[in-house]
Amino acid sequence: MKASATQAIHVGLNAHLLLLSGGYRSAGITWYIYNLIRHLPEADPGIAYTVFTAERGCTFEQTTVRWSRWPTWHPPVRILWEQVVQPRAVRRAGVDLLHAPAFVGPLLGSCPTVVTVHDLSFVLYPQNFRAGNRLYLRTMTRLSVRRARRLIAVSESTKQDLVHYYHLPPERIDVVPNGVDDRFRPWPEAQVAAFRAARGLPERFLLFVGTLEPRKNVAGLIRAYARLPQPRPPLMLVGGKGWLYDEIFALVESLGLGGKVHFVGYVPAEDLPGWYNAAHLFVYPSLYEGFGLPPLEAMACGTPVISSTTSSLPEVVGRAGLLVDPGDIEALAEAMDRLLNDEDLHAALRTAGPERAAAFSWRETARRTALVYRRALSE
């Protein structure tokens, strides 16, 4: 079918990766799906939405939710639902277009699809994935993106990866950046002080937020931190255990940093603004990111950011933070030392961060995504 700019259409969204009950796996893609569904009805009132999910009790305004009894929080069950049950569920719901918001769409069925690709880390860094997970993502993503009517890449970097590794025509890929939630904003000093006091945090500390896995380069961060002159503020590592994280714990012990590097573990999403506000600076030397939401959230809170020159991170940080080669331990240590001691630079980045973050909103993400839906149905 062809859809005009005002024609009512029906879009289905696969939200079986939506997990609002907590745990580190509820981060990232869950919040992409959640914020997209929240803002899509306002972005284009001419589109009707049906959400398919197993997250019981999950409701959204102006959106039909169809709950599945399948326990799709188990990956094998979810894969079976997506490939076998989903095509029939979409057909019964009368959906014109299906959005697969995380790499993989159904390979069978007549409904056209839009697929969002967040990154190609499983292609570029296969050693960081378990064999089964790597095989699934590499095979199913390749098949899904070739079948999709249009693709959404969350950054220009991810779009270029899709063109390069999957040989896709660039005109079939729309870049739609992620947004940052309104709750990420600078807090009054009294509120920050109360947050620190409630959690026993010092006035100055360095912060990292992310899953403990090799791609995040936490080991490189710890090595750079060890080079900082004494006395150095503590380093707080916020995030759940991903995979291949034993090296990180062993490195802290071998460098004698047990009293200075603190593994905070998973932090609920509602507490993250407080952590960002309480930190003196935020360090995110990731080797590769499809978008890089934590630096954006930190900037929105007015916390000076140090991040990487690689992949999408320069697109997110721009000139509102310091960017270093994540493989250059000395440069990373120098950037941290500079921000810890240069009060003028620290103050300038505190101002620049929120201004930069204001360019990224979930409302704009939803508006541009709705345009992709209409574009897909007009082709």
C-alpha positions as CSV (number, residue, x, y, z in Angstrom):
1,M,0.0,0.0,0.0
2,K,1.0,3.6,-0.4
3,A,0.6,6.0,2.6
4,S,0.2,9.7,2.2
5,A,1.3,12.2,4.8
6,T,-2.2,12.3,6.3
7,Q,-3.5,8.7,5.7
8,A,-4.2,6.6,8.8
9,I,-2.1,3.5,9.0
10,H,-1.6,0.7,11.5
11,V,1.9,0.0,12.8
12,G,2.8,-2.9,15.1
13,L,5.9,-2.9,17.4
14,N,7.6,-6.0,18.7
15,A,8.3,-5.1,22.3
16,H,9.2,-8.5,23.6
17,L,12.6,-7.1,24.7
18,L,10.8,-4.6,26.9
19,L,11.8,-5.4,30.5
20,L,10.7,-2.9,33.1
21,S,11.1,-5.1,36.1
22,G,14.8,-4.2,36.7
23,G,18.2,-5.8,36.1
24,Y,21.0,-4.6,33.9
25,R,19.4,-6.3,30.9
26,S,16.5,-3.8,31.1
27,A,18.8,-1.0,30.1
28,G,19.7,0.2,26.6
29,I,17.3,-1.4,24.1
30,T,14.4,-1.6,26.7
31,W,14.5,2.2,27.1
32,Y,14.7,2.7,23.4
33,I,11.5,0.7,22.9
34,Y,9.8,2.2,26.0
35,N,10.4,5.9,25.0
36,L,9.6,5.3,21.4
37,I,6.2,3.8,22.3
38,R,5.5,6.6,24.8
39,H,6.1,9.4,22.2
40,L,4.9,7.9,18.9
41,P,1.2,8.7,19.3
42,E,1.9,12.3,19.8
43,A,4.5,12.4,17.0
44,D,2.0,11.3,14.4
45,P,-1.7,11.0,15.5
46,G,-2.6,9.6,12.1
47,I,-0.9,6.3,12.9
48,A,-2.5,3.6,15.1
49,Y,-0.2,1.5,17.1
50,T,-0.3,-2.1,18.4
51,V,2.4,-3.3,20.8
52,F,3.2,-7.0,21.2
53,T,4.9,-7.8,24.5
54,A,5.0,-10.3,27.3
55,E,5.6,-7.6,30.0
56,R,2.3,-8.0,31.9
57,G,0.6,-4.8,33.1
58,C,2.5,-2.7,30.6
59,T,0.1,0.0,29.2
60,F,0.6,3.0,27.0
61,E,-1.7,5.9,26.2
62,Q,-3.4,5.8,22.7
63,T,-1.8,2.4,22.0
64,T,-3.2,-1.1,21.9
65,V,-1.2,-3.6,23.8
66,R,-1.4,-7.3,23.0
67,W,0.2,-9.5,25.8
68,S,1.6,-12.9,25.1
69,R,1.5,-15.7,27.5
70,W,4.7,-17.0,26.2
71,P,7.7,-16.5,28.6
72,T,9.7,-14.6,26.0
73,W,12.2,-13.3,28.6
74,H,13.9,-16.6,27.8
75,P,15.8,-16.0,24.6
76,P,14.9,-19.3,22.9
77,V,11.2,-18.8,23.6
78,R,11.4,-15.2,22.3
79,I,13.1,-16.3,19.1
80,L,10.4,-18.9,18.5
81,W,7.6,-16.4,19.2
82,E,9.2,-13.9,16.8
83,Q,9.6,-16.3,13.9
84,V,6.6,-18.5,14.3
85,V,3.9,-16.7,16.2
86,Q,4.5,-13.1,15.4
87,P,3.6,-13.3,11.6
88,R,0.2,-14.7,12.6
89,A,-0.3,-12.2,15.4
90,V,0.5,-9.3,13.1
91,R,-1.9,-10.6,10.5
92,R,-4.7,-11.0,13.0
93,A,-4.2,-7.5,14.3
94,G,-4.5,-6.0,10.8
95,V,-1.1,-4.4,11.0
96,D,0.1,-2.5,7.8
97,L,3.8,-2.3,8.9
98,L,5.8,-4.1,11.6
99,H,8.7,-2.3,13.4
100,A,11.3,-4.7,14.8
101,P,13.2,-2.3,17.1
102,A,16.2,-4.6,17.9
103,F,18.0,-6.1,14.9
104,V,15.7,-9.0,14.0
105,G,12.3,-9.2,12.3
106,P,10.3,-12.2,11.2
107,L,11.7,-13.9,8.1
108,L,8.3,-15.2,7.0
109,G,5.0,-13.3,6.5
110,S,3.8,-10.7,4.0
111,C,3.8,-7.7,6.3
112,P,6.5,-5.2,5.4
113,T,9.0,-4.4,8.1
114,V,11.2,-1.6,9.5
115,V,14.2,-2.8,11.5
116,T,16.3,-0.8,13.9
117,V,20.0,-1.7,14.1
118,H,21.7,-0.3,17.2
119,D,25.3,-1.5,16.4
120,L,27.2,-4.2,14.7
121,S,29.4,-5.1,17.7
122,F,28.8,-8.8,17.0
123,V,30.4,-8.4,13.7
124,L,33.3,-6.1,14.7
125,Y,34.0,-7.7,18.1
126,P,32.8,-11.3,17.8
127,Q,35.2,-12.5,20.5
128,N,33.2,-10.6,23.1
129,F,30.0,-12.7,22.5
130,R,29.1,-16.2,23.5
131,A,29.1,-18.5,20.4
132,G,25.3,-19.1,20.3
133,N,24.5,-15.4,20.8
134,R,27.0,-14.4,18.1
135,L,25.7,-16.9,15.6
136,Y,22.1,-15.8,16.1
137,L,22.8,-12.1,15.8
138,R,25.1,-12.4,12.8
139,T,22.7,-14.7,10.9
140,M,19.4,-13.3,11.8
141,T,20.4,-9.6,11.5
142,R,21.8,-10.2,8.1
143,L,18.6,-11.9,6.9
144,S,16.4,-9.3,8.6
145,V,18.0,-6.2,7.2
146,R,18.0,-7.6,3.7
147,R,14.3,-8.4,3.9
148,A,13.3,-5.1,5.6
149,R,11.5,-2.4,3.6
150,R,13.6,0.3,5.4
151,L,16.2,0.4,8.1
152,I,16.8,2.7,11.1
153,A,20.4,3.2,12.3
154,V,20.8,5.1,15.6
155,S,23.9,6.9,14.3
156,E,25.7,7.8,11.1
157,S,28.5,5.5,12.3
158,T,26.0,2.5,12.5
159,K,24.7,3.4,9.1
160,Q,28.2,3.3,7.6
161,D,28.8,-0.1,9.2
162,L,25.6,-1.4,7.6
163,V,26.6,-0.2,4.2
164,H,30.2,-1.5,4.6
165,Y,29.5,-4.9,6.1
166,Y,26.2,-5.8,4.6
167,H,26.6,-4.0,1.3
168,L,23.2,-2.3,1.7
169,P,22.2,0.8,-0.4
170,P,22.6,3.9,1.9
171,E,19.3,5.4,0.6
172,R,17.4,2.6,2.3
173,I,18.8,3.5,5.7
174,D,17.5,6.4,7.9
175,V,19.6,7.7,10.7
176,V,17.4,8.4,13.7
177,P,19.5,9.2,16.9
178,N,18.3,8.1,20.3
179,G,17.0,10.7,22.8
180,V,17.6,11.5,26.4
181,D,14.9,11.4,29.0
182,D,13.8,14.7,30.7
183,R,14.7,13.4,34.1
184,F,18.4,13.7,33.2
185,R,19.1,17.3,34.1
186,P,21.3,19.3,36.5
187,W,20.1,19.1,40.1
188,P,20.3,21.9,42.8
189,E,23.4,21.5,44.9
190,A,21.3,20.7,48.0
191,Q,19.7,17.8,46.3
192,V,23.1,16.5,45.1
193,A,24.5,16.8,48.6
194,A,21.5,14.8,50.0
195,F,22.0,12.1,47.4
196,R,25.7,11.8,48.3
197,A,25.0,11.7,52.0
198,A,22.3,9.0,51.6
199,R,24.8,6.7,49.8
200,G,27.9,7.6,51.6
201,L,29.6,9.1,48.5
202,P,32.5,11.5,48.7
203,E,32.3,15.0,47.3
204,R,34.5,14.1,44.4
205,F,34.6,10.8,42.5
206,L,35.0,9.6,38.9
207,L,32.0,7.7,37.4
208,F,31.6,5.0,34.7
209,V,28.1,3.6,33.8
210,G,27.9,0.5,31.6
211,T,27.8,-3.2,31.5
212,L,31.1,-4.9,32.6
213,E,32.2,-6.4,29.3
214,P,35.3,-6.1,27.1
215,R,33.9,-3.7,24.6
216,K,33.3,-1.0,27.2
217,N,37.1,-0.9,27.8
218,V,36.7,-0.9,31.6
219,A,40.2,-2.5,31.9
220,G,41.7,0.4,30.0
221,L,39.9,2.8,32.2
222,I,41.3,1.1,35.3
223,R,44.8,1.1,33.9
224,A,44.6,4.8,33.1
225,Y,43.1,5.5,36.6
226,A,46.1,3.8,38.2
227,R,48.4,6.4,36.5
228,L,46.7,9.4,38.1
229,P,48.8,11.1,40.8
230,Q,48.0,10.7,44.4
231,P,45.7,11.6,46.1
232,R,43.1,10.6,43.5
233,P,39.3,10.5,44.0
234,P,37.6,7.1,44.0
235,L,36.4,5.5,40.7
236,M,32.8,4.2,40.8
237,L,31.9,1.6,38.3
238,V,28.1,1.4,38.0
239,G,26.7,-1.5,35.9
240,G,25.9,-5.2,36.0
241,K,28.2,-8.0,35.0
242,G,28.0,-8.8,31.3
243,W,30.6,-11.3,30.2
244,L,34.3,-11.9,30.3
245,Y,34.5,-9.6,33.3
246,D,36.8,-11.6,35.5
247,E,39.8,-9.7,34.1
248,I,38.4,-6.5,35.5
249,F,38.2,-7.7,39.1
250,A,41.7,-9.3,38.8
251,L,43.2,-6.1,37.4
252,V,41.9,-4.0,40.3
253,E,43.5,-6.4,42.7
254,S,46.8,-6.7,40.8
255,L,47.2,-2.9,40.7
256,G,46.4,-2.5,44.4
257,L,43.3,-0.4,43.8
258,G,40.9,-2.4,45.9
259,G,40.2,0.6,48.2
260,K,39.8,3.1,45.4
261,V,37.9,1.3,42.6
262,H,34.3,0.4,43.7
263,F,32.0,-2.0,41.9
264,V,28.6,-0.5,42.6
265,G,26.7,-3.1,40.5
266,Y,23.4,-2.5,38.7
267,V,21.6,0.7,39.6
268,P,17.9,1.2,38.9
269,A,17.2,3.7,36.1
270,E,15.4,6.1,38.4
271,D,18.7,6.5,40.5
272,L,21.0,7.2,37.5
273,P,20.4,11.0,37.4
274,G,21.6,11.2,41.0
275,W,24.8,9.3,40.2
276,Y,25.5,11.5,37.2
277,N,24.9,14.7,39.2
278,A,27.0,13.5,42.2
279,A,30.0,12.7,40.1
280,H,32.8,15.2,39.5
281,L,33.4,13.8,36.0
282,F,32.2,10.9,33.8
283,V,34.5,8.6,31.9
284,Y,33.4,6.4,29.1
285,P,36.3,5.1,27.0
286,S,34.3,2.5,25.1
287,L,35.9,0.8,22.1
288,Y,32.7,0.8,20.1
289,E,29.2,2.1,20.5
290,G,26.3,2.2,18.1
291,F,25.1,5.3,19.8
292,G,26.4,5.7,23.4
293,L,23.6,6.8,25.7
294,P,25.5,7.1,29.0
295,P,27.7,10.0,27.9
296,L,24.5,11.8,26.6
297,E,22.8,11.3,30.0
298,A,25.9,12.5,31.9
299,M,26.1,15.7,29.7
300,A,22.4,16.3,30.2
301,C,23.0,16.3,34.0
302,G,25.9,18.8,33.6
303,T,28.6,16.3,34.4
304,P,31.8,16.8,32.4
305,V,32.5,13.9,30.0
306,I,35.5,12.1,28.8
307,S,34.8,9.6,26.0
308,S,36.3,8.0,22.9
309,T,37.2,9.1,19.4
310,T,35.8,5.9,18.0
311,S,32.5,4.9,16.3
312,S,29.4,7.0,17.1
313,L,30.7,8.7,20.3
314,P,32.0,11.9,18.6
315,E,28.5,12.3,17.1
316,V,27.0,12.2,20.5
317,V,29.6,14.2,22.5
318,G,30.6,16.7,19.9
319,R,32.7,19.5,21.4
320,A,30.9,19.3,24.7
321,G,33.4,16.8,26.2
322,L,36.9,15.5,25.9
323,L,37.5,12.8,23.3
324,V,40.6,10.5,23.4
325,D,41.8,7.4,21.7
326,P,40.5,4.6,23.9
327,G,43.6,2.5,23.3
328,D,45.9,5.3,24.5
329,I,46.1,4.7,28.2
330,E,48.4,7.7,28.8
331,A,46.1,10.1,26.9
332,L,43.1,8.8,28.9
333,A,45.0,9.4,32.2
334,E,46.0,12.9,31.1
335,A,42.4,13.8,30.2
336,M,41.2,12.7,33.6
337,D,44.0,14.5,35.4
338,R,43.3,17.6,33.4
339,L,39.6,17.7,34.3
340,L,40.3,17.0,37.9
341,N,42.6,20.0,38.1
342,D,41.5,22.6,35.5
343,E,38.5,24.3,37.2
344,D,37.8,26.6,34.2
345,L,37.6,23.6,31.8
346,H,35.4,21.7,34.2
347,A,33.0,24.7,34.5
348,A,32.9,25.2,30.7
349,L,32.0,21.5,30.1
350,R,29.3,21.7,32.9
351,T,27.7,24.4,30.8
352,A,28.3,22.8,27.4
353,G,26.9,19.4,28.3
354,P,23.3,20.3,28.8
355,E,23.3,22.5,25.8
356,R,24.6,19.6,23.6
357,A,22.2,17.1,25.1
358,A,19.2,19.4,24.4
359,A,19.7,18.5,20.7
360,F,18.6,14.9,21.5
361,S,15.1,14.2,22.6
362,W,12.8,11.1,22.5
363,R,10.1,13.3,21.0
364,E,12.3,14.0,18.0
365,T,13.3,10.4,17.8
366,A,9.6,9.4,17.7
367,R,8.8,12.1,15.1
368,R,11.6,10.9,12.7
369,T,10.7,7.3,13.3
370,A,7.1,8.0,12.3
371,L,8.4,9.6,9.1
372,V,10.3,6.3,8.4
373,Y,7.0,4.4,8.7
374,R,5.2,6.5,6.2
375,R,8.2,6.5,3.9
376,A,8.4,2.7,4.1
377,L,4.7,2.3,3.2
378,S,4.9,4.8,0.3
379,E,7.6,2.8,-1.4
